[in-house]
């Protein structure tokens, strides 16, 4: 699965891990994250992420 990096703080969203803080279970692709999902570190929107 493809990983994405936050252009602001460098947080890496890894779909194999998910985002425990936001109740995103492992296996959820970046494209399938809710539209209101934000970076758990800097709180910027998905638009600020790039494919790693």
TAGI-V712845 format. One record per residue. N is the residue number from 1. RES is the residue in one letter. SS is DSSP state (helix for helix, strand for strand, loop for the rest). PSI is psi in whole degrees, -180 to 180 (999 if undefined). D_LAST is the distance of its C-alpha to the last C-alpha in Angstrom with 1 decimal. Layout:
n=[N;N]
res=[RES;RES]
ss=[SS;SS]
psi=[PSI;PSI]
d_last=[D_LAST;D_LAST]
This chain:
n=[1;2;3;4;5;6;7;8;9;10;11;12;13;14;15;16;17;18;19;20;21;22;23;24;25;26;27;28;29;30;31;32;33;34;35;36;37;38;39;40;41;42;43;44;45;46;47;48;49;50;51;52]
res=[X;X;X;X;X;X;X;X;X;X;X;X;X;X;X;X;X;X;X;X;X;X;X;X;X;X;X;X;X;X;X;X;X;X;X;X;X;X;X;X;X;X;X;X;X;X;X;X;X;X;X;X]
ss=[loop;loop;loop;strand;strand;strand;loop;loop;loop;loop;loop;strand;strand;loop;loop;loop;loop;loop;strand;helix;helix;helix;loop;strand;loop;loop;loop;loop;loop;helix;helix;helix;loop;loop;loop;loop;loop;strand;loop;loop;loop;loop;loop;loop;strand;helix;helix;helix;strand;strand;strand;loop]
psi=[149;138;151;146;139;125;-18;-52;-10;2;138;122;117;112;-20;-19;-38;-157;93;-41;-27;14;35;115;156;145;-6;117;153;-42;-23;1;148;150;-23;7;140;161;129;-12;-55;-6;25;158;170;-27;-16;20;147;150;134;999]
d_last=[10.8;7.3;5.5;5.1;6.0;9.5;10.5;13.8;13.8;10.6;11.0;8.3;9.4;9.9;12.2;14.2;15.3;15.6;16.9;20.4;21.5;21.1;22.5;19.4;20.1;17.9;17.0;16.3;13.4;11.5;13.7;16.7;16.6;19.8;19.9;21.2;18.4;17.4;15.3;17.5;17.5;18.0;19.0;17.3;16.7;13.8;14.1;12.6;9.0;6.2;3.8;0.0]
